[in-house]
Amino acid sequence: MQVINTQIEDVKVIIPALFGDERGFFMETWRQDIFNGQVANRAFVQDNHSRSQRGVLRGLHYQTEQTQGKLVRVVSGSIFYVAVDMRKNSNTFGHWVGEVLSAENRRQLWIPEGFAHGFYVMSDIAECVYKCTDYYHSDSEVSIRWDDPTLNIAWPCVTSPTLSGKDRTGLSFKRAPSL
């Protein structure tokens, strides 16, 4: 596995080694010993799988309690994934990083606890799987507006994205609780 730093020190891109031939391919998508040694010493407690269509934008979400670190990868299609630092004592508080994750590039993104996250679907359909370091806690979930002018995220949207109700009414970054 190759681990690549991003503009925010704690957010990492992970590229698994791919072994392929005319029959197909094999890759290890996650190993506890490598992850602990090269990325972060965390245990995962929940795996999630989502499927979305082109133009869907999910996020920006985070939890103020039971904060979750996430290891995200795409098994079908492609997305633009964003992580926003919500840690008030961080040097990168309010900064964001975005990465294209796709089934073809096999990139995974590690987003530690303390970050809001979201993604925009760039292919007809995209399926994402992600490991979480804590359980979903709906009572403490916060949604920040995807188009917040303070964050000024460069989403690759070609049309207005399809949003959920909670994402249409998300908070501004300035009104969102920091961690």
C-alpha positions as CSV (number, residue, x, y, z in Angstrom):
1,M,0.0,0.0,0.0
2,Q,1.1,3.5,-0.8
3,V,0.3,6.3,1.6
4,I,0.2,9.9,0.2
5,N,0.0,13.1,2.2
6,T,-2.6,15.7,1.3
7,Q,-2.6,19.5,2.0
8,I,-4.1,18.6,5.4
9,E,-1.5,16.5,7.3
10,D,-4.0,14.1,9.0
11,V,-6.0,13.3,5.8
12,K,-4.3,10.6,3.7
13,V,-4.7,9.0,0.3
14,I,-4.1,5.3,0.3
15,I,-3.5,3.3,-2.8
16,P,-3.6,-0.5,-2.5
17,A,-1.2,-2.6,-4.6
18,L,-3.0,-4.2,-7.5
19,F,-2.1,-7.7,-8.7
20,G,-3.7,-8.5,-12.1
21,D,-3.5,-10.6,-15.2
22,E,-5.9,-11.7,-17.9
23,R,-8.2,-13.3,-15.3
24,G,-8.8,-10.1,-13.4
25,F,-7.1,-8.6,-10.3
26,F,-6.6,-8.9,-6.6
27,M,-5.8,-6.2,-4.0
28,E,-5.7,-5.9,-0.2
29,T,-7.9,-2.9,0.5
30,W,-7.1,-2.7,4.2
31,R,-4.7,-4.2,6.7
32,Q,-4.7,-3.3,10.4
33,D,-0.9,-3.5,10.8
34,I,-0.1,-1.3,7.8
35,F,-2.9,1.2,8.6
36,N,-1.7,1.5,12.3
37,G,1.9,1.8,11.3
38,Q,1.6,4.2,8.3
39,V,-1.7,6.1,8.7
40,A,-3.4,6.1,12.2
41,N,-3.8,3.7,15.1
42,R,-7.5,3.2,15.0
43,A,-10.0,0.4,15.3
44,F,-13.1,0.3,13.0
45,V,-16.5,-0.6,14.3
46,Q,-18.9,-0.2,11.4
47,D,-18.8,-0.6,7.6
48,N,-21.2,1.3,5.4
49,H,-22.1,1.0,1.7
50,S,-23.9,3.8,-0.3
51,R,-25.1,4.0,-3.9
52,S,-25.9,7.3,-5.6
53,Q,-26.6,8.6,-9.1
54,R,-24.9,11.3,-11.2
55,G,-25.2,14.7,-9.7
56,V,-26.0,13.7,-6.2
57,L,-24.1,15.6,-3.5
58,R,-24.1,14.2,0.0
59,G,-22.8,16.4,2.8
60,L,-21.1,18.1,4.4
61,H,-21.8,16.0,7.5
62,Y,-20.1,15.3,10.8
63,Q,-21.1,14.3,14.4
64,T,-20.4,16.4,17.5
65,E,-20.5,13.3,19.7
66,Q,-19.2,9.9,18.8
67,T,-17.0,11.6,16.1
68,Q,-16.1,9.2,13.3
69,G,-12.9,8.7,11.4
70,K,-13.6,7.2,8.0
71,L,-11.7,5.2,5.4
72,V,-13.6,5.7,2.1
73,R,-13.2,3.9,-1.2
74,V,-15.3,3.6,-4.4
75,V,-16.1,0.2,-5.8
76,S,-18.1,1.4,-8.8
77,G,-18.0,4.8,-10.6
78,S,-16.3,8.0,-9.5
79,I,-16.9,10.7,-6.9
80,F,-15.2,13.9,-5.7
81,Y,-14.8,13.5,-1.9
82,V,-14.2,16.5,0.4
83,A,-13.0,16.7,4.0
84,V,-13.3,19.9,6.0
85,D,-11.3,20.4,9.2
86,M,-13.7,21.3,12.0
87,R,-11.1,21.0,14.8
88,K,-11.0,24.5,16.3
89,N,-7.4,24.1,17.7
90,S,-6.0,22.8,14.4
91,N,-3.7,24.9,12.2
92,T,-5.9,23.9,9.3
93,F,-9.3,24.7,10.9
94,G,-11.8,25.6,8.1
95,H,-9.5,24.2,5.4
96,W,-10.7,21.6,3.0
97,V,-9.1,18.9,0.8
98,G,-10.8,17.2,-2.1
99,E,-9.9,14.0,-4.0
100,V,-11.3,12.1,-6.9
101,L,-12.0,8.5,-5.8
102,S,-13.0,5.9,-8.4
103,A,-13.1,2.2,-9.0
104,E,-10.4,2.8,-11.6
105,N,-7.9,4.7,-9.6
106,R,-8.5,2.6,-6.4
107,R,-7.6,5.5,-4.2
108,Q,-8.9,5.5,-0.7
109,L,-9.2,8.5,1.6
110,W,-8.6,8.5,5.3
111,I,-10.6,11.2,7.1
112,P,-9.8,11.3,10.8
113,E,-12.3,12.3,13.5
114,G,-13.0,16.0,13.6
115,F,-13.8,16.5,9.9
116,A,-17.0,17.2,8.0
117,H,-17.2,15.2,4.9
118,G,-19.2,14.9,1.7
119,F,-19.0,13.8,-1.9
120,Y,-20.4,14.6,-5.4
121,V,-21.1,11.8,-7.9
122,M,-19.4,12.3,-11.2
123,S,-20.4,9.0,-12.9
124,D,-23.8,7.6,-13.8
125,I,-23.8,5.6,-10.6
126,A,-21.3,5.4,-7.8
127,E,-21.0,3.0,-5.0
128,C,-18.9,3.8,-1.9
129,V,-17.9,1.7,1.0
130,Y,-16.4,3.1,4.1
131,K,-15.1,1.9,7.5
132,C,-16.0,4.0,10.5
133,T,-14.2,4.4,13.9
134,D,-17.4,5.0,15.8
135,Y,-21.1,4.3,15.4
136,Y,-23.6,6.7,13.7
137,H,-25.1,9.0,16.2
138,S,-28.1,10.8,14.6
139,D,-28.8,13.2,17.5
140,S,-25.4,14.9,17.1
141,E,-25.2,15.0,13.3
142,V,-24.5,18.4,11.7
143,S,-24.9,19.3,8.1
144,I,-23.0,22.3,6.6
145,R,-24.0,23.9,3.4
146,W,-22.2,22.4,0.5
147,D,-21.9,25.8,-1.2
148,D,-20.8,27.8,1.9
149,P,-18.9,30.9,0.7
150,T,-16.5,30.8,3.6
151,L,-15.3,27.3,2.6
152,N,-15.4,28.1,-1.1
153,I,-15.1,24.4,-2.1
154,A,-14.4,23.9,-5.8
155,W,-17.0,21.1,-6.4
156,P,-16.8,19.8,-10.0
157,C,-20.6,20.2,-10.5
158,V,-21.8,20.8,-14.0
159,T,-25.4,21.4,-13.0
160,S,-27.1,22.1,-9.6
161,P,-26.6,19.0,-7.5
162,T,-29.3,16.8,-6.2
163,L,-29.5,17.3,-2.4
164,S,-31.4,15.8,0.5
165,G,-33.6,17.9,2.6
166,K,-31.1,18.2,5.4
167,D,-28.4,19.2,3.0
168,R,-30.6,21.9,1.4
169,T,-31.0,23.5,4.9
170,G,-27.5,23.0,6.2
171,L,-25.8,25.5,8.5
172,S,-23.2,28.0,7.3
173,F,-19.6,27.1,8.3
174,K,-19.6,30.1,10.7
175,R,-22.7,28.8,12.5
176,A,-21.6,25.2,12.6
177,P,-20.2,23.9,15.9
178,S,-16.5,23.3,15.9
179,L,-14.9,20.3,17.5
